[in-house]
Amino acid sequence: MVLQSLSLQLYSVRHALDDDLPGTLARVAEIGYQQVEASHKLYSRGPELAQAVRDNGLGVPTYTSPLVTLPGREVPDPQAVFAGARELGATAVIDTYIPEEHWTSREDVETIIEGLNTAAVAAAEHGLRVGYHNHWWELEQRFDGRTALEVLVDGLRPEVVMEIDAYWVAVGGEDVLALLDRLGDRVRFLHLKDGPISRNNLEQQPAGKGKLPIEAIIAATPQVEAGAVEFDEYAGDIFEGIAASFEYLRTRTAATA
């Protein structure tokens, strides 16, 4: 079993993007990536991102933005978010980071559920889906023996999808394959990084260089539409890191094999 497609989460090369956005996307394409996961924050800087995406023939299956309004959390205008996603050709808008302090109670989770469900209804008017991306705390936090992430999924509209960061699932103390099995078809996107399974971002490694059972994860998720290489940080040269991940994953990806 192989991935249907492979992206690079552009957060991985954010520092290079700050210095030279067109040159960075050209370099990403030269490595071999045919897709990227872009953010509304990056898109909002101006037309440079959309132009560079077009110039390099890149697809953008997923687009990230805050969607759920919470105390102290700035959320952009949803209509602007959905318009940006549509311009880049995305099929889903993913809320990728709801901080740990917003997961302390069932009431917290209900608030997030309401926010994602509301966003999903609005997104559907633009032909888009809404999704959520986990970190470790949604797995560590439990209510009546169940992870907060699964409590979240229970309350979501059926069209809301999950972008599962497999590494953070493991850091959160869960068996990645068992969780993926429980979530089933709800998982439509994956984030793939590797390492010693620790919270130290600088210890993250290219796919295939750490303890994560990446081949088994791919085999267990045939419904996944795109896997995305991501580094929160990297102790080496980030372009060497994303290239190493690409080399490992390209033979495990239908579009690049």
GUFIDREN-798129 format. One record per atom (N, C-alpha, C): x, y, z negated. Coordinates in steps of 0.2 Angstrom, whole numbers. Atoms other than C-alpha are relative to their C-alpha. Example, Ala and Ser with C-alpha at 12.3 -4.5 7.8 and 13.67 -1.06 7.14 Angstrom:
<recs>
+-------+-------+-------+
|     X |     Y |     Z |
+-------+-------+-------+
|     4 |    -6 |     0 |
|    62 |   -22 |   -39 |
|     4 |     6 |     0 |
|    -4 |    -6 |     1 |
|    68 |    -5 |   -36 |
|    -4 |     5 |    -3 |
+-------+-------+-------+
</recs>
This chain:
<recs>
+-------+-------+-------+
|     X |     Y |     Z |
+-------+-------+-------+
|     4 |    -6 |     0 |
|     0 |     0 |     0 |
|     4 |     6 |     0 |
|    -4 |    -6 |     0 |
|     6 |    17 |     4 |
|    -4 |     7 |    -1 |
|     4 |    -7 |     1 |
|     1 |    36 |     1 |
|    -2 |     1 |     7 |
|     3 |    -2 |    -6 |
|   -10 |    43 |    14 |
|     4 |     6 |     3 |
|    -4 |    -6 |    -2 |
|     0 |    59 |    14 |
|     4 |     3 |    -5 |
|    -5 |    -2 |     5 |
|    14 |    68 |     5 |
|     1 |     8 |     0 |
|    -1 |    -7 |     1 |
|    15 |    86 |    -1 |
|     6 |     2 |    -4 |
|    -4 |    -3 |     5 |
|    27 |    97 |   -10 |
|    -4 |     6 |    -4 |
|     3 |    -5 |     5 |
|    20 |   107 |   -25 |
|     5 |     6 |     0 |
|    -4 |    -5 |    -1 |
|    27 |   124 |   -21 |
|     3 |     4 |    -6 |
|    -2 |    -2 |     6 |
|    29 |   128 |   -39 |
|     7 |    -2 |    -1 |
|    -7 |     3 |     0 |
|    45 |   117 |   -38 |
|     5 |     5 |     2 |
|    -5 |    -4 |    -3 |
|    54 |   130 |   -28 |
|    -2 |     7 |    -1 |
|     2 |    -7 |     1 |
|    46 |   146 |   -35 |
|     5 |     5 |    -1 |
|    -5 |    -5 |     1 |
|    62 |   154 |   -39 |
|     3 |     2 |     7 |
|    -2 |    -1 |    -6 |
|    68 |   152 |   -21 |
|    -6 |     4 |     4 |
|     5 |    -3 |    -3 |
|    51 |   158 |   -15 |
|     0 |     8 |    -2 |
|     0 |    -7 |     2 |
|    53 |   174 |   -25 |
|     6 |     4 |     4 |
|    -5 |    -3 |    -4 |
|    69 |   177 |   -15 |
|    -1 |     1 |     7 |
|     1 |     0 |    -7 |
|    64 |   172 |     2 |
|    -5 |    -5 |     2 |
|     6 |     4 |    -1 |
|    47 |   165 |     5 |
|     0 |    -4 |     7 |
|     0 |     3 |    -6 |
|    48 |   162 |    24 |
|     6 |    -5 |     1 |
|    -6 |     4 |    -1 |
|    66 |   155 |    23 |
|    -1 |    -7 |    -5 |
|     1 |     6 |     5 |
|    61 |   143 |     8 |
|    -5 |    -5 |     4 |
|     4 |     5 |    -3 |
|    46 |   136 |    18 |
|     3 |    -3 |     6 |
|    -4 |     3 |    -6 |
|    57 |   133 |    33 |
|     4 |    -5 |    -2 |
|    -4 |     5 |     3 |
|    69 |   124 |    22 |
|    -4 |    -6 |    -2 |
|     4 |     6 |     2 |
|    55 |   113 |    15 |
|    -2 |    -4 |     6 |
|     2 |     3 |    -6 |
|    49 |   109 |    32 |
|     6 |    -4 |     4 |
|    -6 |     3 |    -3 |
|    67 |   105 |    38 |
|     2 |    -7 |    -4 |
|    -1 |     6 |     4 |
|    68 |    92 |    24 |
|    -4 |    -5 |     2 |
|     4 |     5 |    -3 |
|    54 |    83 |    32 |
|    -8 |     1 |    -3 |
|     7 |    -1 |     2 |
|    38 |    89 |    22 |
|    -4 |     3 |     5 |
|     5 |    -2 |    -5 |
|    23 |    91 |    33 |
|    -6 |     4 |    -4 |
|     5 |    -2 |     4 |
|    12 |    97 |    19 |
|     3 |     4 |    -7 |
|    -2 |    -3 |     7 |
|    13 |   109 |     3 |
|    -7 |     1 |    -4 |
|     5 |    -2 |     5 |
|     2 |   112 |   -12 |
|     2 |     8 |    -2 |
|    -1 |    -7 |     1 |
|     0 |   131 |   -13 |
|    -4 |     3 |    -5 |
|     4 |    -3 |     5 |
|    -6 |   143 |   -26 |
|    -4 |     6 |     2 |
|     3 |    -6 |    -1 |
|   -18 |   157 |   -26 |
|     4 |     6 |    -2 |
|    -5 |    -5 |     2 |
|    -5 |   167 |   -35 |
|     5 |     2 |     5 |
|    -5 |    -1 |    -5 |
|     7 |   165 |   -21 |
|    -4 |     3 |     6 |
|     4 |    -3 |    -5 |
|    -6 |   168 |    -8 |
|    -2 |     7 |    -1 |
|     2 |    -7 |     1 |
|   -11 |   184 |   -16 |
|     5 |     5 |     1 |
|    -6 |    -5 |    -1 |
|     6 |   192 |   -14 |
|     0 |     3 |     7 |
|     1 |    -3 |    -6 |
|     1 |   195 |     4 |
|     0 |    -5 |     6 |
|     1 |     4 |    -6 |
|     0 |   188 |    22 |
|     6 |    -5 |     1 |
|    -6 |     3 |    -1 |
|    18 |   181 |    21 |
|    -1 |    -8 |     0 |
|     0 |     7 |     1 |
|    13 |   164 |    14 |
|    -4 |    -4 |     6 |
|     4 |     3 |    -5 |
|    -1 |   160 |    27 |
|     4 |     0 |     7 |
|    -4 |    -1 |    -6 |
|    11 |   166 |    41 |
|     5 |    -6 |     0 |
|    -5 |     4 |     0 |
|    25 |   155 |    35 |
|    -3 |    -8 |     0 |
|     3 |     6 |     0 |
|    13 |   140 |    33 |
|    -1 |    -2 |     8 |
|     1 |     1 |    -7 |
|     8 |   142 |    51 |
|     6 |    -1 |     4 |
|    -7 |     0 |    -4 |
|    26 |   145 |    58 |
|     3 |    -7 |    -1 |
|    -4 |     6 |     1 |
|    32 |   129 |    50 |
|    -5 |    -6 |     1 |
|     5 |     6 |    -1 |
|    16 |   118 |    55 |
|    -2 |    -4 |    -6 |
|     1 |     4 |     6 |
|    13 |   114 |    37 |
|    -8 |     0 |    -1 |
|     7 |     1 |     2 |
|    -4 |   107 |    31 |
|     0 |     2 |    -8 |
|     1 |    -2 |     7 |
|   -11 |   113 |    14 |
|    -6 |    -4 |    -3 |
|     6 |     4 |     3 |
|   -23 |    99 |     7 |
|    -3 |     3 |    -6 |
|     2 |    -3 |     6 |
|   -23 |   107 |   -10 |
|     2 |     6 |    -2 |
|    -1 |    -7 |     2 |
|   -24 |   124 |   -17 |
|    -1 |     1 |    -7 |
|     1 |    -1 |     7 |
|   -22 |   129 |   -35 |
|    -1 |     7 |    -2 |
|     2 |    -6 |     3 |
|   -29 |   142 |   -46 |
|    -4 |    -1 |    -6 |
|     5 |     0 |     6 |
|   -37 |   145 |   -63 |
|    -7 |     1 |     2 |
|     7 |     0 |    -1 |
|   -55 |   142 |   -62 |
|    -5 |     1 |    -6 |
|     5 |     0 |     6 |
|   -62 |   141 |   -80 |
|     2 |     6 |    -4 |
|    -1 |    -6 |     5 |
|   -64 |   157 |   -90 |
|     0 |    -2 |    -7 |
|    -1 |     1 |     7 |
|   -57 |   155 |  -107 |
|     3 |     6 |    -4 |
|    -3 |    -6 |     4 |
|   -52 |   167 |  -121 |
|     8 |     1 |     2 |
|    -7 |    -1 |    -1 |
|   -35 |   175 |  -116 |
|     2 |    -3 |     7 |
|    -2 |     3 |    -6 |
|   -35 |   167 |   -99 |
|    -3 |     4 |     6 |
|     2 |    -4 |    -6 |
|   -36 |   177 |   -83 |
|    -2 |    -4 |     6 |
|     2 |     4 |    -6 |
|   -46 |   170 |   -69 |
|    -2 |     4 |     6 |
|     1 |    -5 |    -5 |
|   -46 |   178 |   -52 |
|    -7 |    -1 |     3 |
|     7 |     0 |    -3 |
|   -62 |   181 |   -42 |
|    -1 |    -6 |     4 |
|     1 |     6 |    -4 |
|   -68 |   164 |   -36 |
|    -1 |     0 |     7 |
|     1 |     0 |    -7 |
|   -74 |   170 |   -20 |
|     7 |     1 |     4 |
|    -7 |    -1 |    -3 |
|   -56 |   176 |   -16 |
|     4 |    -6 |     0 |
|    -4 |     6 |     1 |
|   -49 |   160 |   -22 |
|    -2 |    -5 |     6 |
|     3 |     4 |    -5 |
|   -61 |   150 |   -10 |
|     2 |     2 |     7 |
|    -2 |    -2 |    -6 |
|   -57 |   161 |     4 |
|     7 |    -1 |     2 |
|    -7 |     2 |    -1 |
|   -39 |   159 |     2 |
|     1 |    -7 |     2 |
|    -1 |     7 |    -1 |
|   -40 |   140 |     1 |
|    -3 |    -2 |     7 |
|     3 |     1 |    -7 |
|   -51 |   140 |    17 |
|     5 |     2 |     5 |
|    -5 |    -3 |    -5 |
|   -38 |   151 |    27 |
|     5 |    -5 |     1 |
|    -6 |     4 |    -1 |
|   -24 |   139 |    23 |
|    -2 |    -8 |     2 |
|     2 |     6 |    -2 |
|   -35 |   124 |    27 |
|    -1 |    -6 |    -5 |
|     0 |     5 |     5 |
|   -36 |   116 |    10 |
|    -7 |    -3 |    -1 |
|     6 |     3 |     1 |
|   -50 |   104 |     5 |
|    -2 |     0 |    -7 |
|     2 |    -1 |     7 |
|   -49 |   106 |   -14 |
|     4 |     5 |    -3 |
|    -3 |    -5 |     4 |
|   -45 |   119 |   -26 |
|     1 |    -3 |    -7 |
|    -2 |     4 |     6 |
|   -36 |   112 |   -42 |
|     1 |     5 |    -5 |
|    -2 |    -3 |     6 |
|   -36 |   120 |   -59 |
|     5 |    -4 |    -4 |
|    -5 |     4 |     1 |
|   -19 |   115 |   -64 |
|     3 |     1 |    -8 |
|    -3 |    -1 |     7 |
|   -16 |   122 |   -82 |
|    -5 |     3 |    -5 |
|     4 |    -3 |     5 |
|   -28 |   124 |   -96 |
|     4 |    -2 |    -7 |
|    -4 |     1 |     6 |
|   -17 |   126 |  -112 |
|    -2 |    -4 |    -5 |
|     1 |     5 |     5 |
|   -16 |   114 |  -126 |
|    -5 |     3 |    -5 |
|     4 |    -3 |     5 |
|   -25 |   126 |  -138 |
|    -7 |     0 |     2 |
|     7 |     0 |    -2 |
|   -41 |   124 |  -128 |
|    -3 |    -7 |     0 |
|     2 |     7 |     0 |
|   -42 |   105 |  -131 |
|    -1 |    -3 |    -7 |
|     0 |     2 |     7 |
|   -44 |   104 |  -150 |
|    -6 |    -3 |    -2 |
|     6 |     3 |     2 |
|   -62 |    99 |  -151 |
|    -5 |    -2 |     6 |
|     4 |     1 |    -5 |
|   -76 |    92 |  -141 |
|    -4 |     6 |     3 |
|     3 |    -6 |    -2 |
|   -84 |   109 |  -140 |
|     5 |     3 |     5 |
|    -5 |    -3 |    -5 |
|   -68 |   115 |  -131 |
|    -1 |    -4 |     6 |
|     1 |     4 |    -6 |
|   -70 |   101 |  -119 |
|    -6 |     1 |     4 |
|     6 |    -2 |    -3 |
|   -88 |   105 |  -116 |
|     0 |     6 |     4 |
|    -1 |    -7 |    -3 |
|   -83 |   123 |  -112 |
|     4 |    -1 |     7 |
|    -3 |     2 |    -6 |
|   -71 |   116 |   -99 |
|    -4 |    -3 |     5 |
|     4 |     4 |    -4 |
|   -83 |   104 |   -92 |
|    -5 |     5 |     4 |
|     5 |    -5 |    -3 |
|   -96 |   119 |   -89 |
|     4 |     4 |     5 |
|    -3 |    -5 |    -5 |
|   -83 |   130 |   -81 |
|     2 |    -4 |     7 |
|    -2 |     4 |    -6 |
|   -77 |   116 |   -69 |
|    -6 |    -1 |     4 |
|     6 |     2 |    -3 |
|   -95 |   111 |   -65 |
|    -3 |     6 |     4 |
|     3 |    -6 |    -3 |
|  -100 |   129 |   -61 |
|     5 |     2 |     6 |
|    -5 |    -1 |    -6 |
|   -84 |   131 |   -50 |
|    -2 |    -4 |     6 |
|     2 |     5 |    -5 |
|   -89 |   115 |   -41 |
|    -6 |     2 |     4 |
|     6 |    -2 |    -4 |
|  -106 |   122 |   -36 |
|     2 |     6 |     5 |
|    -2 |    -5 |    -4 |
|   -98 |   138 |   -30 |
|     4 |    -2 |     6 |
|    -5 |     3 |    -6 |
|   -84 |   129 |   -20 |
|    -4 |    -3 |     5 |
|     3 |     4 |    -5 |
|   -96 |   118 |   -11 |
|    -3 |     4 |     5 |
|     3 |    -4 |    -5 |
|  -104 |   133 |    -3 |
|     5 |     2 |     5 |
|    -5 |    -1 |    -4 |
|   -87 |   135 |     5 |
|     3 |    -6 |     3 |
|    -2 |     6 |    -3 |
|   -85 |   117 |    10 |
|     6 |    -3 |    -4 |
|    -5 |     2 |     4 |
|   -73 |   114 |    -4 |
|    -2 |    -4 |    -6 |
|     1 |     3 |     6 |
|   -71 |   103 |   -19 |
|     5 |     3 |    -5 |
|    -4 |    -2 |     5 |
|   -64 |   107 |   -36 |
|     3 |    -6 |    -4 |
|    -3 |     5 |     3 |
|   -52 |    97 |   -46 |
|     4 |     3 |    -6 |
|    -4 |    -2 |     6 |
|   -42 |    97 |   -62 |
|     6 |    -5 |     0 |
|    -7 |     3 |     0 |
|   -23 |    93 |   -65 |
|     1 |    -1 |    -8 |
|    -1 |     1 |     7 |
|   -18 |    86 |   -82 |
|     7 |     1 |    -2 |
|    -6 |     1 |     3 |
|    -3 |    88 |   -93 |
|     0 |    -5 |    -6 |
|     0 |     6 |     4 |
|     1 |    77 |  -108 |
|    -5 |     1 |    -6 |
|     4 |    -1 |     6 |
|   -10 |    85 |  -121 |
|    -7 |    -2 |     1 |
|     7 |     2 |    -1 |
|   -26 |    80 |  -113 |
|     0 |    -8 |    -1 |
|     0 |     7 |     2 |
|   -20 |    62 |  -116 |
|     1 |    -1 |    -7 |
|    -2 |     1 |     7 |
|   -13 |    64 |  -133 |
|    -6 |     2 |    -5 |
|     6 |    -1 |     4 |
|   -29 |    72 |  -140 |
|    -6 |    -5 |     2 |
|     5 |     5 |    -1 |
|   -43 |    60 |  -143 |
|    -6 |     1 |    -4 |
|     7 |    -1 |     3 |
|   -61 |    60 |  -148 |
|    -3 |    -7 |    -1 |
|     3 |     6 |     0 |
|   -68 |    44 |  -155 |
|     4 |    -6 |     4 |
|    -4 |     5 |    -3 |
|   -54 |    34 |  -148 |
|     1 |     1 |     7 |
|    -1 |    -1 |    -8 |
|   -55 |    41 |  -130 |
|     4 |     6 |     1 |
|    -4 |    -6 |    -2 |
|   -43 |    53 |  -122 |
|    -5 |     6 |     2 |
|     4 |    -6 |    -2 |
|   -49 |    71 |  -120 |
|    -1 |     0 |     7 |
|     1 |     0 |    -8 |
|   -46 |    69 |  -101 |
|    -6 |    -4 |     2 |
|     5 |     4 |    -2 |
|   -58 |    55 |  -100 |
|    -7 |     2 |    -3 |
|     6 |    -3 |     2 |
|   -71 |    64 |  -111 |
|    -2 |     6 |     5 |
|     1 |    -5 |    -5 |
|   -69 |    78 |   -98 |
|    -3 |    -3 |     6 |
|     3 |     3 |    -7 |
|   -72 |    67 |   -83 |
|    -7 |    -3 |    -1 |
|     7 |     3 |     1 |
|   -88 |    59 |   -91 |
|    -5 |     6 |     1 |
|     5 |    -6 |    -1 |
|   -96 |    77 |   -91 |
|     0 |     3 |     7 |
|    -1 |    -3 |    -6 |
|   -90 |    82 |   -74 |
|    -5 |    -2 |     6 |
|     4 |     2 |    -6 |
|  -101 |    83 |   -58 |
|     4 |    -6 |     4 |
|    -4 |     5 |    -4 |
|   -97 |    68 |   -47 |
|     5 |     2 |     5 |
|    -5 |    -2 |    -5 |
|   -89 |    78 |   -34 |
|     6 |     3 |    -2 |
|    -6 |    -2 |     3 |
|   -76 |    85 |   -46 |
|     5 |    -5 |     0 |
|    -5 |     5 |    -1 |
|   -60 |    76 |   -42 |
|     6 |     1 |    -5 |
|    -6 |    -1 |     5 |
|   -44 |    73 |   -53 |
|     6 |     0 |     5 |
|    -7 |     0 |    -2 |
|   -26 |    77 |   -48 |
|     4 |    -2 |    -6 |
|    -3 |     3 |     6 |
|   -17 |    65 |   -60 |
|     8 |     1 |     1 |
|    -7 |    -1 |     1 |
|     1 |    70 |   -65 |
|     2 |    -7 |    -4 |
|    -2 |     7 |     3 |
|     7 |    52 |   -68 |
|     5 |     1 |    -5 |
|    -6 |    -1 |     5 |
|    23 |    58 |   -77 |
|    -3 |     2 |    -7 |
|     3 |    -3 |     7 |
|    13 |    68 |   -90 |
|    -5 |    -5 |    -3 |
|     4 |     5 |     3 |
|     1 |    54 |   -92 |
|     4 |    -5 |    -5 |
|    -5 |     4 |     4 |
|    16 |    43 |   -98 |
|     2 |     4 |    -6 |
|    -2 |    -4 |     6 |
|    22 |    57 |  -109 |
|    -5 |     1 |    -5 |
|     6 |     0 |     5 |
|     5 |    58 |  -117 |
|    -1 |    -6 |    -3 |
|     1 |     7 |     4 |
|     7 |    40 |  -123 |
|    -5 |    -5 |     3 |
|     5 |     5 |    -4 |
|    -5 |    32 |  -110 |
|     4 |    -5 |     5 |
|    -2 |     5 |    -6 |
|    -2 |    17 |   -99 |
|    -3 |     3 |     6 |
|     3 |    -4 |    -6 |
|    -3 |    26 |   -82 |
|    -4 |    -5 |     4 |
|     4 |     4 |    -4 |
|    -9 |    11 |   -73 |
|    -7 |    -2 |    -3 |
|     7 |     2 |     3 |
|   -23 |     7 |   -85 |
|    -4 |     6 |     0 |
|     5 |    -6 |    -1 |
|   -29 |    25 |   -85 |
|    -2 |     1 |     7 |
|     2 |    -1 |    -7 |
|   -29 |    26 |   -66 |
|    -6 |    -5 |     1 |
|     5 |     5 |    -1 |
|   -39 |    10 |   -67 |
|    -7 |     2 |    -3 |
|     6 |    -3 |     3 |
|   -52 |    18 |   -79 |
|    -3 |     6 |     4 |
|     2 |    -6 |    -3 |
|   -53 |    34 |   -69 |
|    -3 |    -2 |     7 |
|     2 |     3 |    -7 |
|   -55 |    24 |   -52 |
|     0 |     5 |     5 |
|     1 |    -4 |    -6 |
|   -61 |    34 |   -37 |
|     0 |     7 |    -1 |
|    -1 |    -7 |     1 |
|   -61 |    50 |   -46 |
|     7 |     3 |     1 |
|    -7 |    -2 |    -1 |
|   -42 |    51 |   -44 |
|     1 |     1 |     8 |
|    -1 |    -1 |    -8 |
|   -40 |    59 |   -26 |
|     7 |     3 |     1 |
|    -6 |    -2 |    -2 |
|   -23 |    67 |   -28 |
|     5 |    -2 |    -6 |
|    -5 |     2 |     5 |
|    -7 |    63 |   -38 |
|     6 |     5 |     0 |
|    -6 |    -4 |     1 |
|     8 |    73 |   -44 |
|     5 |    -5 |    -2 |
|    -5 |     5 |     1 |
|    24 |    62 |   -43 |
|     7 |     3 |    -2 |
|    -7 |    -1 |     2 |
|    40 |    66 |   -53 |
|     2 |    -6 |    -4 |
|    -3 |     5 |     4 |
|    51 |    55 |   -63 |
|     5 |     2 |    -5 |
|    -5 |    -2 |     5 |
|    63 |    55 |   -77 |
|    -1 |    -5 |    -6 |
|     0 |     5 |     6 |
|    65 |    47 |   -95 |
|    -6 |     0 |    -4 |
|     6 |    -1 |     4 |
|    47 |    51 |  -100 |
|     1 |     4 |    -6 |
|    -1 |    -5 |     6 |
|    50 |    66 |  -111 |
|    -3 |     7 |     2 |
|     2 |    -6 |    -1 |
|    44 |    83 |  -113 |
|     5 |     5 |     2 |
|    -5 |    -5 |    -2 |
|    60 |    91 |  -109 |
|     0 |     0 |     8 |
|     1 |    -1 |    -7 |
|    57 |    98 |   -91 |
|     7 |    -1 |     3 |
|    -7 |     0 |    -4 |
|    76 |    99 |   -87 |
|     2 |    -7 |     1 |
|    -2 |     7 |    -1 |
|    77 |    80 |   -89 |
|    -4 |    -3 |     6 |
|     3 |     2 |    -6 |
|    65 |    78 |   -74 |
|     4 |    -2 |     6 |
|    -5 |     2 |    -5 |
|    72 |    68 |   -60 |
|    -4 |    -2 |     7 |
|     4 |     2 |    -6 |
|    67 |    64 |   -41 |
|    -3 |    -7 |    -1 |
|     4 |     6 |     0 |
|    55 |    50 |   -38 |
|     5 |    -6 |     1 |
|    -4 |     6 |    -1 |
|    63 |    33 |   -40 |
|     6 |     0 |    -5 |
|    -6 |     0 |     4 |
|    76 |    39 |   -52 |
|    -1 |     0 |    -8 |
|     2 |     0 |     7 |
|    67 |    37 |   -69 |
|    -4 |    -6 |    -2 |
|     3 |     5 |     3 |
|    56 |    26 |   -79 |
|    -7 |    -1 |     3 |
|     7 |     0 |    -2 |
|    39 |    29 |   -70 |
|    -1 |    -6 |     5 |
|     1 |     5 |    -5 |
|    32 |    14 |   -60 |
|    -3 |     3 |     6 |
|     3 |    -4 |    -5 |
|    29 |    24 |   -45 |
|    -3 |    -4 |     6 |
|     3 |     4 |    -5 |
|    27 |    10 |   -32 |
|    -6 |    -3 |    -3 |
|     6 |     3 |     2 |
|    14 |     2 |   -43 |
|    -6 |     5 |    -1 |
|     5 |    -6 |     1 |
|     5 |    19 |   -46 |
|    -3 |     1 |     7 |
|     3 |    -1 |    -7 |
|     4 |    21 |   -27 |
|    -4 |    -6 |     2 |
|     4 |     6 |    -2 |
|    -2 |     3 |   -24 |
|    -7 |     0 |    -4 |
|     6 |     0 |     4 |
|   -15 |     6 |   -38 |
|    -5 |     5 |     2 |
|     5 |    -5 |    -1 |
|   -23 |    21 |   -30 |
|     0 |     1 |     8 |
|     1 |    -1 |    -8 |
|   -27 |    18 |   -11 |
|    -4 |     6 |     2 |
|     4 |    -5 |    -2 |
|   -40 |    31 |   -12 |
|     3 |     7 |     0 |
|    -3 |    -6 |     0 |
|   -28 |    45 |   -15 |
|     1 |     3 |     7 |
|    -1 |    -4 |    -7 |
|   -28 |    58 |    -1 |
|     7 |     3 |     1 |
|    -7 |    -3 |     0 |
|   -11 |    66 |    -5 |
|     4 |    -1 |    -7 |
|    -4 |     0 |     6 |
|     3 |    63 |   -17 |
|     5 |     7 |     1 |
|    -4 |    -6 |    -1 |
|    13 |    79 |   -21 |
|     6 |    -1 |    -5 |
|    -6 |    -1 |     3 |
|    31 |    80 |   -26 |
|     0 |     6 |    -5 |
|     0 |    -6 |     4 |
|    33 |    92 |   -41 |
|     6 |    -1 |    -5 |
|    -5 |     0 |     6 |
|    47 |    97 |   -53 |
|    -2 |     7 |    -4 |
|     1 |    -6 |     5 |
|    43 |   109 |   -68 |
|     7 |     4 |     0 |
|    -7 |    -2 |     0 |
|    62 |   111 |   -69 |
|     4 |    -5 |     3 |
|    -5 |     5 |    -3 |
|    77 |   103 |   -62 |
|     7 |     2 |    -2 |
|    -7 |    -2 |     2 |
|    95 |   103 |   -69 |
|     5 |     1 |     6 |
|    -5 |     0 |    -6 |
|   103 |   101 |   -52 |
|    -3 |     5 |     5 |
|     2 |    -5 |    -6 |
|   100 |   110 |   -35 |
|    -7 |    -3 |     2 |
|     7 |     2 |    -1 |
|    81 |   110 |   -33 |
|    -1 |    -3 |     7 |
|     1 |     3 |    -7 |
|    82 |   107 |   -14 |
|     3 |    -7 |     1 |
|    -3 |     7 |     0 |
|    93 |    92 |   -17 |
|    -5 |    -5 |    -3 |
|     5 |     4 |     4 |
|    80 |    86 |   -29 |
|    -7 |    -2 |     4 |
|     6 |     1 |    -4 |
|    65 |    88 |   -18 |
|     1 |    -4 |     7 |
|    -2 |     4 |    -6 |
|    75 |    80 |    -3 |
|     0 |    -7 |    -3 |
|    -1 |     7 |     3 |
|    79 |    65 |   -14 |
|    -7 |    -3 |    -1 |
|     7 |     3 |     1 |
|    60 |    63 |   -19 |
|    -3 |    -1 |     7 |
|     3 |     1 |    -7 |
|    55 |    65 |     0 |
|     3 |    -7 |     3 |
|    -3 |     6 |    -3 |
|    68 |    51 |     5 |
|    -3 |    -6 |    -3 |
|     3 |     6 |     3 |
|    61 |    39 |    -8 |
|    -7 |    -1 |     2 |
|     7 |     0 |    -1 |
|    43 |    43 |    -4 |
|    -2 |    -1 |     7 |
|     2 |    -1 |    -8 |
|    43 |    45 |    15 |
|    -1 |    -7 |     2 |
|     1 |     7 |    -3 |
|    44 |    26 |    18 |
|    -6 |    -3 |    -4 |
|     6 |     2 |     3 |
|    29 |    24 |     6 |
|    -6 |     5 |     1 |
|     5 |    -5 |    -2 |
|    19 |    37 |    15 |
|    -2 |    -1 |     7 |
|     2 |     2 |    -6 |
|     9 |    33 |    30 |
|     2 |     5 |     5 |
|    -1 |    -5 |    -5 |
|    11 |    50 |    39 |
|     7 |     1 |     1 |
|    -7 |    -2 |    -1 |
|    30 |    50 |    37 |
|     4 |    -7 |     1 |
|    -4 |     7 |     0 |
|    35 |    31 |    37 |
|     2 |    -1 |     7 |
+-------+-------+-------+
</recs>
